[in-house]
């Protein structure tokens, strides 16, 4: 089969088209013909080795540790089951599915992700990929396209994980940073669907697209962000859904309402953050780390997908052999929505 893989960490040039054997499903696994695979920042950072390791933040690393090269990237797969391994349900053959890309630390609904398809195991930059049957979600009857379905797992899974861990409720005010990116735009749509009032932070050129996605107010990050948020939410923010961190977290904590929850799932604005800790304990504000989703969160997301209650924005599509160019486009951040590869 055709695939694109990395044999070392580096720039887009390390993405190498290759002819490899079609993987054989192991016991409990299935073989999926990839219809579409969406790109994420995790693809860029895994390729670059930018995640670091505990005690050695400068170490080259995949999402959760050293990568076993060569590695086929791609966490977000929508496609069709074409074969099943021993012990897997044969009725899955022919079903249209989305793959939950997480590798979990347990089998319960609240398990934590400790690995990721495309980093700790081969992913969907290929014509076929294997996955555990337990991690498949049947979306045969969904009105969403394969492109839209492939946009869901990492970005929307991460956003829904943030919303669930932040306990966002209808009627509350949610602040969404990085709102034009994959996770940010997903958070805008999901928070709006939950009945929250959404204040989104984005660049001025993308304001209309973010507002169209569901934001009630869009704050221009090129201006005084804190002042704009304060004006939009004079009573304070209930839940912050943050993929930026950096100065935004430092400046934003004083804007939280009593008992507010600031949820961090990324650090596009910088890993080092300083703030007055009194903003937490004197006001019962919670600072919550959120890494992707749990199986229960993903079940909720797939229920929404089957009912087409959310419609991901697809910014561009590329053929598989242009994966390097697609990643370069992703890194430029000039788009709104998801970039998708077609094998």
N, C-alpha and C positions, 0 to 999 in steps of 0.2 A: 504494500500500500504506500501511498504518498504521505509523507509526514514532514514536519519542520521541527528540528530539535536543537538544543544547545549542547555543546561539548565542553564548555568552560564559561566562566563569568566574563562579562564584557559588554560592549556596545551592541547596537543592532546587527553589526556584521557577524556576530557569533551565532545568529539564527541561520541554520543550514538546512535547506531542503534535502530530503533523503528518501530512498526507497528502502523500506523495512518490512519485516514479516508482519502479517496481520496477527495481532495478539490472540492467544487461545484462552478462552475463559476458564478460570480455575473453579474448583467446587464452590458453589454459592454465587458465582459471578455470571454476568451476561456480557455479550458482545453487542455494542451499539454502533450503528452506522451514523456518523456525525452529519447532521444536517446544517448546523451552524454552531460556531464557537465564538463567544464574545471575549473581548480584551478587557483587562483590568490593570490597575496600577501594580497589582501583585505580580503581573507578568514582567513588568519593567524592573521591579525591585528584585525579583528572583533572578532574572537574567543578569542584573548588575551585581548580585550578591550583597544587596544593600541592607539586609535586615540585621546583621550583626549577631552576636551570641551573648548570652549572659556572662558578664565579667569581661567581655571583649567586644565592645560595640563596633569596633572598626573591622572585625573579622568578616571575610567574605562568607556569606551564608544564604541559604534558601529561606523559605518562610519560617521554618522551625529548626534549621540546622544545616549541616553539610549536605550538598546534593550529590546523588549517585549519578554521575554523568555516564553516557549521554541521557538527556532528559527531554521528553516531548512536553512542551508547555501547554497551557490552556486549561483553565478550571471550569469554564462555563459551557456546558454541552447540552444541546437539544438534538434529538435524533430519533432513530427507530431501532428497536431490538431486532437483531437478525439471528442470534444464536444464544443458547443458554448452556451454562456449565452444569456438571453433575450437582444435583440437589436444588437447582434453581427451578422455579415454576415454569414449565414449558408454555403455559398460556401467555407468558410475556412476549413471545415471538410475534413480531408485527406491530406491537404497541408503540405509540408515540410517547416519548418520555423526556423528562428533564432529570439530570443527574445531580444529586446533592454532592458537591465536590469535597466536603469536609471528611477528614479522618478523625474519628472521635476517640476519646479516652475511655468510653464505656458504651454500653448498649441501651442506656435508659434515655428517656425523652429530654432530660436536662443535661446530657453529656456535653463536655467541652471539646471544641475542635483543637486537635494537636497536630494536624497535618492537612495538606491541601493537594488536590489533584493538580498536576502541572508543576509541583515542587517536590513533594515527598513521594509522589507516584506519577506515572505518565498521564498526560492529559489529552486534550482534544484537538491540538494542532495536527490533525491526522484524519484519514478517511474513516478509521475505526478506533474505538477505545473500549477497554473492558472496565466494568464497575461492579461493585457488590449489588446483587439484586435488592438487598435491603435499603440501598441508597437511591433506588429508582422511584420516580413519581410519574404515574400514568396521567398524561395530559392529552390523550387521544382526542377527546371531545372539546378541547379548548379552542376558542375562536382566535387566539393569538397565533401569529406566525412563528416558525422556527427561529427567525431572527429575534423576535420579541421575547420568546421563551428563553433563548440563550442569554439574554441580557439580565435575567433575574437572579441566578444563584448567588454570585458573590456580592454584587452591588446591592440588590434588593434584600438579600439575606442579611448582609451586614447592617443595612439601614433598619430592617425590622428587628434585628437583635438589639440595636441601640434603643429603639422605641419601646421594646418589651422590657429591657433592663432598666430603662428610665421611667417605666410605668406611666407613659404618657396617656392622658385621659381626654375625652371629648370636653371641649370648652377651655382647655388650658392653652397657654401660649408657648409655642415651640420656636426655638432659634435654630436655624440650620446653616452651618458654614459650608463653604465650598459647594454652593448649591447648584452650580452648572455641571459639576462632575458626575460620574456614574453613581456613587453612593449618595452624594448630596441631592441630586435630582430625585433619586429614589426616596430619600427621606422626606423631601417636599411632598411628593405624591402620597406616600403612605401616611404621613402626619395629617395631611388634609383629609384623606379618606377616613381617618380616625375621628375627625371632628375637631381638630385643634386649629387654633389661629396660628398661621405660619409666617414667621419673619425670616427671610432668606438673605444670606450674604453672598454677593456675587460681583463680578466685574460689570461695569456699566454697559458694555456692548452686548451682554447676554441677559439683560434685565427682562426683556419681553419674553424670551423663551422660558425663563424661570417663573415668571408670573403666569404664563400660560400653563405651566405644569401644576399650578395650584397655590403658589405663594400669595398671601394677602398683601405683604409688604416686601419689597426687595431693597436691601441696603447695598450701596456702592462701596466695595472694599477699598477703593482708591481714596475715599474721603474719610472723615473722622467716624470710624465704625461705631465706637462706643456711644458717641453722641446721637447717631442716627438710631441705634437700637433703643437708647433711653427714650427718645422722642416717640418711637413706634410702640414701646411697651412701658409707659410711665409707671405702671404698677409692678413691673418686674417680669422676668422670664421664668416660666415654670420648669421647662426642660430644654437644655441645649444639646443638640445633636451635632457633634463637632468632629470633623476630620482634618482640621487645620492646626489646632493647638497653638504653640508659640505665643506671640503677643496677644492673640485674640483671647486665649484662656486667661492670661494675666489681667487684661483689661475688662474681660466680660464677667468674671466672678462677682464683682460688686453690683452687677445688674440683675442678679438672681433674686427671685422672690423668696421669702422665708420658706424653708423646706424644699427649695429647688434642687434639681438633679442635673449635673453637667456630665454628659456621657461622651467619652473620647474614644474614637475608633481610628484615628490617624494623626499624622503630624506633618502635614504639608507645609505648615508655617514654621516648623522647627521642633526638635526633640527636647531642647532645654527650656524649661518654664520656671519662672519664679512668681510667687504670689504671697500675699499676707494670709497666713493660715487662719487668722481670726475670721476671715470671710466664710470659712467652713463651719467652725464649731460654734461661733456665736449666733449663727443664723440657720443652723441645722441644714446646711447645704451639703449635698453628697457629690463627691467626685468619683465617677464610675468608669472603669475601663471596660471596653466591649470589643471582643474579637470575634468577628463573624456572627454565627448563629448557633442555636442548639437544634437537635432534630425536631423538637416541638415547634420552634419558630419556623423552621422550613416547611413543616406540615401546614401551618397557617398561610404561608406565602403561596404554596401550591394550591390551596383551596381558593385563594384569590385569583390565581392564574386560570384555574379551570372555569371560573365564573367571569373571567376577563374584567375583573373589577379594577385592575391597573393596566395601563398600556405603555410599556416602556418606549422611550424615544430612541430610535436607531439613527445615528448621525451619518454613518457611512459603512459600506461593505467593501471587502477586498477578497480576491482569491487567495487560497491558502499559500501559494508560492510567494505572495507579496507580504508575508507576515512581518518582515523587517520594516517595510514601508508603513504598514499599519501601526506598528509600535512607535515609529517615529512620529506619525500623526497624533497618536495618543499622547506622546510626551510633549508635543507643542501646546496642547490644551486649548486649541482654538475652536473646538467643537462643543456642542451641547448634546448630551446623550451618549449612546454606546457605539463603539466600533466593533464590527462583526466580520469574521472570516468565514468563507465558504470553501470547504474541501473540494 
